[in-house]
């Protein structure tokens, strides 16, 4: 299996969205931490305490989509 990693290199493997993110920034703790914060959550997630913290504490951009709860099963595949 080839990971496309360089030496030094850092790859984040995930079970959602882009399955693999290859880091190409500076190897400083602040730069790596910022990259991990951006790439550690799925693009679409339920609005819960973890999402609130990620969006508002860090000032990350967000799009909120609301739906009528009476039609909840209609959009399960999204």
PDB file of N, CA, C and O in Angstrom:
ATOM      1  N   UNK A   1       0.847  -1.174   0.000  1.00  0.00           N
ATOM      2  CA  UNK A   1       0.000   0.000   0.000  1.00  0.00           C
ATOM      3  C   UNK A   1       0.896   1.242   0.000  1.00  0.00           C
ATOM      4  O   UNK A   1       1.831   1.337   0.794  1.00  0.00           O
ATOM      5  N   UNK A   2       0.609   2.179  -0.882  1.00  0.00           N
ATOM      6  CA  UNK A   2       1.395   3.397  -0.978  1.00  0.00           C
ATOM      7  C   UNK A   2       0.615   4.547  -0.343  1.00  0.00           C
ATOM      8  O   UNK A   2      -0.571   4.729  -0.617  1.00  0.00           O
ATOM      9  N   UNK A   3       1.287   5.314   0.500  1.00  0.00           N
ATOM     10  CA  UNK A   3       0.620   6.386   1.226  1.00  0.00           C
ATOM     11  C   UNK A   3       0.952   7.776   0.700  1.00  0.00           C
ATOM     12  O   UNK A   3       0.369   8.750   1.176  1.00  0.00           O
ATOM     13  N   UNK A   4       1.848   7.908  -0.247  1.00  0.00           N
ATOM     14  CA  UNK A   4       2.274   9.197  -0.796  1.00  0.00           C
ATOM     15  C   UNK A   4       2.876  10.102   0.269  1.00  0.00           C
ATOM     16  O   UNK A   4       2.723  11.321   0.199  1.00  0.00           O
ATOM     17  N   UNK A   5       3.545   9.536   1.233  1.00  0.00           N
ATOM     18  CA  UNK A   5       4.158  10.330   2.295  1.00  0.00           C
ATOM     19  C   UNK A   5       5.586  10.693   1.915  1.00  0.00           C
ATOM     20  O   UNK A   5       6.302   9.909   1.292  1.00  0.00           O
ATOM     21  N   UNK A   6       5.974  11.872   2.297  1.00  0.00           N
ATOM     22  CA  UNK A   6       7.344  12.330   2.117  1.00  0.00           C
ATOM     23  C   UNK A   6       8.036  12.229   3.469  1.00  0.00           C
ATOM     24  O   UNK A   6       7.374  12.073   4.495  1.00  0.00           O
ATOM     25  N   UNK A   7       9.339  12.315   3.478  1.00  0.00           N
ATOM     26  CA  UNK A   7      10.089  12.265   4.723  1.00  0.00           C
ATOM     27  C   UNK A   7      10.690  13.639   4.976  1.00  0.00           C
ATOM     28  O   UNK A   7      11.549  14.042   4.192  1.00  0.00           O
ATOM     29  N   UNK A   8      10.318  14.374   5.981  1.00  0.00           N
ATOM     30  CA  UNK A   8       9.309  14.017   6.976  1.00  0.00           C
ATOM     31  C   UNK A   8       7.914  14.153   6.384  1.00  0.00           C
ATOM     32  O   UNK A   8       7.701  14.922   5.447  1.00  0.00           O
ATOM     33  N   UNK A   9       6.984  13.415   6.926  1.00  0.00           N
ATOM     34  CA  UNK A   9       5.633  13.443   6.406  1.00  0.00           C
ATOM     35  C   UNK A   9       4.601  13.168   7.476  1.00  0.00           C
ATOM     36  O   UNK A   9       4.896  12.598   8.526  1.00  0.00           O
ATOM     37  N   UNK A  10       3.379  13.589   7.183  1.00  0.00           N
ATOM     38  CA  UNK A  10       2.275  13.387   8.108  1.00  0.00           C
ATOM     39  C   UNK A  10       1.016  13.140   7.290  1.00  0.00           C
ATOM     40  O   UNK A  10       0.678  13.925   6.404  1.00  0.00           O
ATOM     41  N   UNK A  11       0.327  12.047   7.591  1.00  0.00           N
ATOM     42  CA  UNK A  11      -0.912  11.697   6.897  1.00  0.00           C
ATOM     43  C   UNK A  11      -1.981  11.435   7.939  1.00  0.00           C
ATOM     44  O   UNK A  11      -1.735  10.748   8.931  1.00  0.00           O
ATOM     45  N   UNK A  12      -3.172  11.982   7.715  1.00  0.00           N
ATOM     46  CA  UNK A  12      -4.316  11.754   8.583  1.00  0.00           C
ATOM     47  C   UNK A  12      -5.282  10.833   7.848  1.00  0.00           C
ATOM     48  O   UNK A  12      -5.797  11.183   6.786  1.00  0.00           O
ATOM     49  N   UNK A  13      -5.524   9.653   8.419  1.00  0.00           N
ATOM     50  CA  UNK A  13      -6.483   8.708   7.857  1.00  0.00           C
ATOM     51  C   UNK A  13      -7.789   8.831   8.632  1.00  0.00           C
ATOM     52  O   UNK A  13      -7.796   8.898   9.861  1.00  0.00           O
ATOM     53  N   UNK A  14      -8.907   8.859   7.882  1.00  0.00           N
ATOM     54  CA  UNK A  14     -10.214   9.069   8.499  1.00  0.00           C
ATOM     55  C   UNK A  14     -11.215   8.063   7.953  1.00  0.00           C
ATOM     56  O   UNK A  14     -10.980   7.421   6.929  1.00  0.00           O
ATOM     57  N   UNK A  15     -12.332   7.938   8.651  1.00  0.00           N
ATOM     58  CA  UNK A  15     -13.429   7.070   8.223  1.00  0.00           C
ATOM     59  C   UNK A  15     -14.560   7.891   7.596  1.00  0.00           C
ATOM     60  O   UNK A  15     -15.687   7.403   7.508  1.00  0.00           O
ATOM     61  N   UNK A  16     -14.290   9.119   7.162  1.00  0.00           N
ATOM     62  CA  UNK A  16     -15.306   9.994   6.578  1.00  0.00           C
ATOM     63  C   UNK A  16     -14.660  10.920   5.559  1.00  0.00           C
ATOM     64  O   UNK A  16     -13.436  11.041   5.502  1.00  0.00           O
ATOM     65  N   UNK A  17     -15.490  11.570   4.756  1.00  0.00           N
ATOM     66  CA  UNK A  17     -15.069  12.559   3.752  1.00  0.00           C
ATOM     67  C   UNK A  17     -13.852  12.073   2.967  1.00  0.00           C
ATOM     68  O   UNK A  17     -13.837  10.948   2.467  1.00  0.00           O
ATOM     69  N   UNK A  18     -12.835  12.925   2.863  1.00  0.00           N
ATOM     70  CA  UNK A  18     -11.581  12.493   2.230  1.00  0.00           C
ATOM     71  C   UNK A  18     -10.959  11.487   3.173  1.00  0.00           C
ATOM     72  O   UNK A  18     -10.618  11.837   4.302  1.00  0.00           O
ATOM     73  N   UNK A  19     -10.805  10.273   2.752  1.00  0.00           N
ATOM     74  CA  UNK A  19     -10.310   9.214   3.637  1.00  0.00           C
ATOM     75  C   UNK A  19      -8.876   9.457   4.097  1.00  0.00           C
ATOM     76  O   UNK A  19      -8.429   8.904   5.101  1.00  0.00           O
ATOM     77  N   UNK A  20      -8.155  10.304   3.336  1.00  0.00           N
ATOM     78  CA  UNK A  20      -6.751  10.530   3.654  1.00  0.00           C
ATOM     79  C   UNK A  20      -6.413  11.987   3.378  1.00  0.00           C
ATOM     80  O   UNK A  20      -6.746  12.511   2.314  1.00  0.00           O
ATOM     81  N   UNK A  21      -5.755  12.645   4.326  1.00  0.00           N
ATOM     82  CA  UNK A  21      -5.248  14.002   4.131  1.00  0.00           C
ATOM     83  C   UNK A  21      -3.736  13.974   4.321  1.00  0.00           C
ATOM     84  O   UNK A  21      -3.238  13.522   5.352  1.00  0.00           O
ATOM     85  N   UNK A  22      -3.015  14.458   3.324  1.00  0.00           N
ATOM     86  CA  UNK A  22      -1.563  14.530   3.399  1.00  0.00           C
ATOM     87  C   UNK A  22      -1.184  15.952   3.775  1.00  0.00           C
ATOM     88  O   UNK A  22      -1.585  16.907   3.111  1.00  0.00           O
ATOM     89  N   UNK A  23      -0.420  16.083   4.827  1.00  0.00           N
ATOM     90  CA  UNK A  23      -0.012  17.393   5.336  1.00  0.00           C
ATOM     91  C   UNK A  23       1.142  17.927   4.503  1.00  0.00           C
ATOM     92  O   UNK A  23       2.089  17.202   4.196  1.00  0.00           O
ATOM     93  N   UNK A  24       1.055  19.215   4.137  1.00  0.00           N
ATOM     94  CA  UNK A  24       2.111  19.824   3.335  1.00  0.00           C
ATOM     95  C   UNK A  24       2.611  21.138   3.926  1.00  0.00           C
ATOM     96  O   UNK A  24       3.333  21.882   3.262  1.00  0.00           O
ATOM     97  N   UNK A  25       2.236  21.426   5.159  1.00  0.00           N
ATOM     98  CA  UNK A  25       2.636  22.677   5.780  1.00  0.00           C
ATOM     99  C   UNK A  25       3.932  22.572   6.555  1.00  0.00           C
ATOM    100  O   UNK A  25       4.667  21.590   6.449  1.00  0.00           O
ATOM    101  N   UNK A  26       4.194  23.604   7.335  1.00  0.00           N
ATOM    102  CA  UNK A  26       5.392  23.660   8.171  1.00  0.00           C
ATOM    103  C   UNK A  26       5.265  22.669   9.326  1.00  0.00           C
ATOM    104  O   UNK A  26       4.170  22.436   9.838  1.00  0.00           O
ATOM    105  N   UNK A  27       6.372  22.100   9.722  1.00  0.00           N
ATOM    106  CA  UNK A  27       6.363  21.137  10.823  1.00  0.00           C
ATOM    107  C   UNK A  27       6.589  21.845  12.152  1.00  0.00           C
ATOM    108  O   UNK A  27       7.611  21.675  12.817  1.00  0.00           O
ATOM    109  N   UNK A  28       5.584  22.649  12.511  1.00  0.00           N
ATOM    110  CA  UNK A  28       5.562  23.298  13.820  1.00  0.00           C
ATOM    111  C   UNK A  28       4.313  22.814  14.535  1.00  0.00           C
ATOM    112  O   UNK A  28       3.331  22.443  13.892  1.00  0.00           O
ATOM    113  N   UNK A  29       4.344  22.814  15.841  1.00  0.00           N
ATOM    114  CA  UNK A  29       3.187  22.305  16.589  1.00  0.00           C
ATOM    115  C   UNK A  29       1.935  23.126  16.311  1.00  0.00           C
ATOM    116  O   UNK A  29       0.843  22.564  16.223  1.00  0.00           O
ATOM    117  N   UNK A  30       2.068  24.447  16.173  1.00  0.00           N
ATOM    118  CA  UNK A  30       0.878  25.280  15.932  1.00  0.00           C
ATOM    119  C   UNK A  30       0.293  25.035  14.546  1.00  0.00           C
ATOM    120  O   UNK A  30      -0.928  24.992  14.392  1.00  0.00           O
ATOM    121  N   UNK A  31       1.140  24.876  13.542  1.00  0.00           N
ATOM    122  CA  UNK A  31       0.651  24.626  12.185  1.00  0.00           C
ATOM    123  C   UNK A  31      -0.012  23.254  12.084  1.00  0.00           C
ATOM    124  O   UNK A  31      -1.067  23.124  11.464  1.00  0.00           O
ATOM    125  N   UNK A  32       0.587  22.240  12.681  1.00  0.00           N
ATOM    126  CA  UNK A  32       0.016  20.890  12.648  1.00  0.00           C
ATOM    127  C   UNK A  32      -1.292  20.848  13.435  1.00  0.00           C
ATOM    128  O   UNK A  32      -2.255  20.216  13.001  1.00  0.00           O
ATOM    129  N   UNK A  33      -1.334  21.511  14.581  1.00  0.00           N
ATOM    130  CA  UNK A  33      -2.565  21.546  15.380  1.00  0.00           C
ATOM    131  C   UNK A  33      -3.693  22.202  14.597  1.00  0.00           C
ATOM    132  O   UNK A  33      -4.816  21.698  14.600  1.00  0.00           O
ATOM    133  N   UNK A  34      -3.418  23.312  13.929  1.00  0.00           N
ATOM    134  CA  UNK A  34      -4.446  23.998  13.127  1.00  0.00           C
ATOM    135  C   UNK A  34      -4.934  23.098  11.999  1.00  0.00           C
ATOM    136  O   UNK A  34      -6.135  23.050  11.731  1.00  0.00           O
ATOM    137  N   UNK A  35      -4.035  22.389  11.337  1.00  0.00           N
ATOM    138  CA  UNK A  35      -4.396  21.472  10.250  1.00  0.00           C
ATOM    139  C   UNK A  35      -5.269  20.337  10.773  1.00  0.00           C
ATOM    140  O   UNK A  35      -6.259  19.972  10.140  1.00  0.00           O
ATOM    141  N   UNK A  36      -4.908  19.780  11.924  1.00  0.00           N
ATOM    142  CA  UNK A  36      -5.698  18.700  12.514  1.00  0.00           C
ATOM    143  C   UNK A  36      -7.095  19.174  12.901  1.00  0.00           C
ATOM    144  O   UNK A  36      -8.064  18.440  12.710  1.00  0.00           O
ATOM    145  N   UNK A  37      -7.218  20.373  13.435  1.00  0.00           N
ATOM    146  CA  UNK A  37      -8.531  20.896  13.818  1.00  0.00           C
ATOM    147  C   UNK A  37      -9.438  21.042  12.609  1.00  0.00           C
ATOM    148  O   UNK A  37     -10.633  20.759  12.693  1.00  0.00           O
ATOM    149  N   UNK A  38      -8.886  21.476  11.491  1.00  0.00           N
ATOM    150  CA  UNK A  38      -9.680  21.650  10.276  1.00  0.00           C
ATOM    151  C   UNK A  38     -10.091  20.302   9.683  1.00  0.00           C
ATOM    152  O   UNK A  38     -11.198  20.169   9.161  1.00  0.00           O
ATOM    153  N   UNK A  39      -9.222  19.314   9.758  1.00  0.00           N
ATOM    154  CA  UNK A  39      -9.454  18.033   9.080  1.00  0.00           C
ATOM    155  C   UNK A  39      -9.979  16.919   9.965  1.00  0.00           C
ATOM    156  O   UNK A  39     -10.210  15.813   9.477  1.00  0.00           O
ATOM    157  N   UNK A  40     -10.174  17.171  11.244  1.00  0.00           N
ATOM    158  CA  UNK A  40     -10.545  16.078  12.153  1.00  0.00           C
ATOM    159  C   UNK A  40     -12.048  15.814  12.247  1.00  0.00           C
ATOM    160  O   UNK A  40     -12.451  14.782  12.783  1.00  0.00           O
ATOM    161  N   UNK A  41     -12.870  16.706  11.750  1.00  0.00           N
ATOM    162  CA  UNK A  41     -14.318  16.499  11.793  1.00  0.00           C
ATOM    163  C   UNK A  41     -14.880  16.372  10.386  1.00  0.00           C
ATOM    164  O   UNK A  41     -14.320  16.936   9.447  1.00  0.00           O
ATOM    165  N   UNK A  42     -15.976  15.643  10.224  1.00  0.00           N
ATOM    166  CA  UNK A  42     -16.603  15.531   8.905  1.00  0.00           C
ATOM    167  C   UNK A  42     -17.156  16.884   8.436  1.00  0.00           C
ATOM    168  O   UNK A  42     -17.427  17.778   9.238  1.00  0.00           O
ATOM    169  N   UNK A  43     -17.314  17.001   7.118  1.00  0.00           N
ATOM    170  CA  UNK A  43     -17.857  18.234   6.554  1.00  0.00           C
ATOM    171  C   UNK A  43     -19.303  18.450   6.988  1.00  0.00           C
ATOM    172  O   UNK A  43     -19.730  19.585   7.197  1.00  0.00           O
ATOM    173  N   UNK A  44     -20.046  17.371   7.123  1.00  0.00           N
ATOM    174  CA  UNK A  44     -21.444  17.435   7.556  1.00  0.00           C
ATOM    175  C   UNK A  44     -21.547  16.694   8.884  1.00  0.00           C
ATOM    176  O   UNK A  44     -21.180  15.523   8.978  1.00  0.00           O
ATOM    177  N   UNK A  45     -22.048  17.379   9.907  1.00  0.00           N
ATOM    178  CA  UNK A  45     -22.176  16.743  11.213  1.00  0.00           C
ATOM    179  C   UNK A  45     -23.407  17.280  11.929  1.00  0.00           C
ATOM    180  O   UNK A  45     -23.907  18.363  11.623  1.00  0.00           O
ATOM    181  N   UNK A  46     -23.877  16.501  12.883  1.00  0.00           N
ATOM    182  CA  UNK A  46     -25.019  16.931  13.674  1.00  0.00           C
ATOM    183  C   UNK A  46     -24.590  18.061  14.594  1.00  0.00           C
ATOM    184  O   UNK A  46     -23.443  18.122  15.035  1.00  0.00           O
ATOM    185  N   UNK A  47     -25.522  18.947  14.873  1.00  0.00           N
ATOM    186  CA  UNK A  47     -25.242  20.094  15.723  1.00  0.00           C
ATOM    187  C   UNK A  47     -25.355  19.664  17.181  1.00  0.00           C
ATOM    188  O   UNK A  47     -26.450  19.592  17.739  1.00  0.00           O
ATOM    189  N   UNK A  48     -24.213  19.381  17.781  1.00  0.00           N
ATOM    190  CA  UNK A  48     -24.161  18.958  19.176  1.00  0.00           C
ATOM    191  C   UNK A  48     -23.057  19.741  19.885  1.00  0.00           C
ATOM    192  O   UNK A  48     -22.503  20.680  19.314  1.00  0.00           O
ATOM    193  N   UNK A  49     -22.734  19.367  21.116  1.00  0.00           N
ATOM    194  CA  UNK A  49     -21.726  20.095  21.887  1.00  0.00           C
ATOM    195  C   UNK A  49     -20.364  20.116  21.200  1.00  0.00           C
ATOM    196  O   UNK A  49     -19.661  21.125  21.241  1.00  0.00           O
ATOM    197  N   UNK A  50     -19.994  19.006  20.572  1.00  0.00           N
ATOM    198  CA  UNK A  50     -18.708  18.941  19.871  1.00  0.00           C
ATOM    199  C   UNK A  50     -18.693  19.908  18.689  1.00  0.00           C
ATOM    200  O   UNK A  50     -17.696  20.590  18.454  1.00  0.00           O
ATOM    201  N   UNK A  51     -19.790  19.965  17.953  1.00  0.00           N
ATOM    202  CA  UNK A  51     -19.887  20.872  16.810  1.00  0.00           C
ATOM    203  C   UNK A  51     -19.879  22.327  17.266  1.00  0.00           C
ATOM    204  O   UNK A  51     -19.228  23.172  16.652  1.00  0.00           O
ATOM    205  N   UNK A  52     -20.597  22.610  18.333  1.00  0.00           N
ATOM    206  CA  UNK A  52     -20.639  23.980  18.867  1.00  0.00           C
ATOM    207  C   UNK A  52     -19.234  24.436  19.223  1.00  0.00           C
ATOM    208  O   UNK A  52     -18.824  25.542  18.869  1.00  0.00           O
ATOM    209  N   UNK A  53     -18.507  23.594  19.914  1.00  0.00           N
ATOM    210  CA  UNK A  53     -17.144  23.918  20.322  1.00  0.00           C
ATOM    211  C   UNK A  53     -16.251  24.141  19.107  1.00  0.00           C
ATOM    212  O   UNK A  53     -15.498  25.113  19.060  1.00  0.00           O
ATOM    213  N   UNK A  54     -16.330  23.260  18.140  1.00  0.00           N
ATOM    214  CA  UNK A  54     -15.489  23.347  16.945  1.00  0.00           C
ATOM    215  C   UNK A  54     -15.791  24.608  16.140  1.00  0.00           C
ATOM    216  O   UNK A  54     -14.872  25.279  15.672  1.00  0.00           O
ATOM    217  N   UNK A  55     -17.053  24.929  15.979  1.00  0.00           N
ATOM    218  CA  UNK A  55     -17.442  26.068  15.144  1.00  0.00           C
ATOM    219  C   UNK A  55     -17.194  27.397  15.851  1.00  0.00           C
ATOM    220  O   UNK A  55     -16.540  28.281  15.298  1.00  0.00           O
ATOM    221  N   UNK A  56     -17.707  27.539  17.053  1.00  0.00           N
ATOM    222  CA  UNK A  56     -17.689  28.846  17.698  1.00  0.00           C
ATOM    223  C   UNK A  56     -16.413  29.152  18.466  1.00  0.00           C
ATOM    224  O   UNK A  56     -15.972  30.302  18.484  1.00  0.00           O
ATOM    225  N   UNK A  57     -15.813  28.162  19.096  1.00  0.00           N
ATOM    226  CA  UNK A  57     -14.575  28.425  19.835  1.00  0.00           C
ATOM    227  C   UNK A  57     -13.443  28.772  18.880  1.00  0.00           C
ATOM    228  O   UNK A  57     -12.626  29.648  19.160  1.00  0.00           O
ATOM    229  N   UNK A  58     -13.404  28.085  17.764  1.00  0.00           N
ATOM    230  CA  UNK A  58     -12.309  28.279  16.819  1.00  0.00           C
ATOM    231  C   UNK A  58     -12.638  29.264  15.704  1.00  0.00           C
ATOM    232  O   UNK A  58     -11.769  29.592  14.897  1.00  0.00           O
ATOM    233  N   UNK A  59     -13.873  29.739  15.648  1.00  0.00           N
ATOM    234  CA  UNK A  59     -14.254  30.683  14.605  1.00  0.00           C
ATOM    235  C   UNK A  59     -14.274  30.067  13.213  1.00  0.00           C
ATOM    236  O   UNK A  59     -14.034  30.760  12.225  1.00  0.00           O
ATOM    237  N   UNK A  60     -14.559  28.773  13.127  1.00  0.00           N
ATOM    238  CA  UNK A  60     -14.607  28.102  11.834  1.00  0.00           C
ATOM    239  C   UNK A  60     -15.873  28.475  11.077  1.00  0.00           C
ATOM    240  O   UNK A  60     -16.924  28.665  11.689  1.00  0.00           O
ATOM    241  N   UNK A  61     -15.788  28.583   9.761  1.00  0.00           N
ATOM    242  CA  UNK A  61     -16.995  28.880   8.981  1.00  0.00           C
ATOM    243  C   UNK A  61     -17.975  27.717   9.059  1.00  0.00           C
ATOM    244  O   UNK A  61     -17.576  26.561   9.199  1.00  0.00           O
ATOM    245  N   UNK A  62     -19.251  28.037   8.969  1.00  0.00           N
ATOM    246  CA  UNK A  62     -20.274  26.992   9.070  1.00  0.00           C
ATOM    247  C   UNK A  62     -21.498  27.379   8.253  1.00  0.00           C
ATOM    248  O   UNK A  62     -21.781  28.557   8.034  1.00  0.00           O
ATOM    249  N   UNK A  63     -22.203  26.369   7.816  1.00  0.00           N
ATOM    250  CA  UNK A  63     -23.485  26.527   7.148  1.00  0.00           C
ATOM    251  C   UNK A  63     -24.473  25.677   7.921  1.00  0.00           C
ATOM    252  O   UNK A  63     -24.247  24.480   8.102  1.00  0.00           O
ATOM    253  N   UNK A  64     -25.557  26.267   8.378  1.00  0.00           N
ATOM    254  CA  UNK A  64     -26.560  25.546   9.147  1.00  0.00           C
ATOM    255  C   UNK A  64     -27.736  25.216   8.240  1.00  0.00           C
ATOM    256  O   UNK A  64     -28.278  26.089   7.562  1.00  0.00           O
ATOM    257  N   UNK A  65     -28.120  23.951   8.237  1.00  0.00           N
ATOM    258  CA  UNK A  65     -29.248  23.487   7.443  1.00  0.00           C
ATOM    259  C   UNK A  65     -30.286  22.951   8.409  1.00  0.00           C
ATOM    260  O   UNK A  65     -29.998  22.066   9.215  1.00  0.00           O
ATOM    261  N   UNK A  66     -31.487  23.484   8.327  1.00  0.00           N
ATOM    262  CA  UNK A  66     -32.572  23.053   9.196  1.00  0.00           C
ATOM    263  C   UNK A  66     -33.590  22.294   8.365  1.00  0.00           C
ATOM    264  O   UNK A  66     -33.775  22.560   7.177  1.00  0.00           O
ATOM    265  N   UNK A  67     -34.247  21.339   9.019  1.00  0.00           N
ATOM    266  CA  UNK A  67     -35.297  20.593   8.338  1.00  0.00           C
ATOM    267  C   UNK A  67     -36.462  20.387   9.282  1.00  0.00           C
ATOM    268  O   UNK A  67     -36.323  20.465  10.503  1.00  0.00           O
ATOM    269  N   UNK A  68     -37.590  20.127   8.699  1.00  0.00           N
ATOM    270  CA  UNK A  68     -38.802  19.865   9.458  1.00  0.00           C
ATOM    271  C   UNK A  68     -38.693  18.467  10.054  1.00  0.00           C
ATOM    272  O   UNK A  68     -38.518  17.497   9.316  1.00  0.00           O
ATOM    273  N   UNK A  69     -38.793  18.348  11.365  1.00  0.00           N
ATOM    274  CA  UNK A  69     -38.625  17.045  12.013  1.00  0.00           C
ATOM    275  C   UNK A  69     -39.688  16.031  11.590  1.00  0.00           C
ATOM    276  O   UNK A  69     -39.472  14.826  11.723  1.00  0.00           O
ATOM    277  N   UNK A  70     -40.817  16.493  11.091  1.00  0.00           N
ATOM    278  CA  UNK A  70     -41.847  15.554  10.636  1.00  0.00           C
ATOM    279  C   UNK A  70     -41.433  14.850   9.343  1.00  0.00           C
ATOM    280  O   UNK A  70     -42.035  13.844   8.968  1.00  0.00           O
ATOM    281  N   UNK A  71     -40.414  15.368   8.662  1.00  0.00           N
ATOM    282  CA  UNK A  71     -39.921  14.761   7.428  1.00  0.00           C
ATOM    283  C   UNK A  71     -38.523  14.163   7.624  1.00  0.00           C
ATOM    284  O   UNK A  71     -37.781  14.003   6.655  1.00  0.00           O
ATOM    285  N   UNK A  72     -38.166  13.841   8.839  1.00  0.00           N
ATOM    286  CA  UNK A  72     -36.799  13.401   9.172  1.00  0.00           C
ATOM    287  C   UNK A  72     -36.338  12.208   8.349  1.00  0.00           C
ATOM    288  O   UNK A  72     -35.216  12.239   7.845  1.00  0.00           O
ATOM    289  N   UNK A  73     -37.126  11.173   8.187  1.00  0.00           N
ATOM    290  CA  UNK A  73     -36.727   9.992   7.460  1.00  0.00           C
ATOM    291  C   UNK A  73     -36.529  10.226   5.968  1.00  0.00           C
ATOM    292  O   UNK A  73     -35.866   9.439   5.293  1.00  0.00           O
ATOM    293  N   UNK A  74     -37.092  11.280   5.472  1.00  0.00           N
ATOM    294  CA  UNK A  74     -37.042  11.590   4.051  1.00  0.00           C
ATOM    295  C   UNK A  74     -35.629  11.942   3.582  1.00  0.00           C
ATOM    296  O   UNK A  74     -35.314  11.775   2.403  1.00  0.00           O
ATOM    297  N   UNK A  75     -34.774  12.427   4.489  1.00  0.00           N
ATOM    298  CA  UNK A  75     -33.456  12.920   4.096  1.00  0.00           C
ATOM    299  C   UNK A  75     -32.324  12.132   4.728  1.00  0.00           C
ATOM    300  O   UNK A  75     -31.214  12.652   4.841  1.00  0.00           O
ATOM    301  N   UNK A  76     -32.561  10.922   5.135  1.00  0.00           N
ATOM    302  CA  UNK A  76     -31.527  10.110   5.800  1.00  0.00           C
ATOM    303  C   UNK A  76     -30.323   9.844   4.905  1.00  0.00           C
ATOM    304  O   UNK A  76     -29.220   9.643   5.414  1.00  0.00           O
ATOM    305  N   UNK A  77     -30.500   9.839   3.614  1.00  0.00           N
ATOM    306  CA  UNK A  77     -29.414   9.501   2.695  1.00  0.00           C
ATOM    307  C   UNK A  77     -28.499  10.675   2.382  1.00  0.00           C
ATOM    308  O   UNK A  77     -27.494  10.496   1.693  1.00  0.00           O
ATOM    309  N   UNK A  78     -28.808  11.843   2.855  1.00  0.00           N
ATOM    310  CA  UNK A  78     -27.983  13.027   2.541  1.00  0.00           C
ATOM    311  C   UNK A  78     -26.706  13.006   3.324  1.00  0.00           C
ATOM    312  O   UNK A  78     -25.887  13.915   3.194  1.00  0.00           O
TER     313      UNK A  78
END
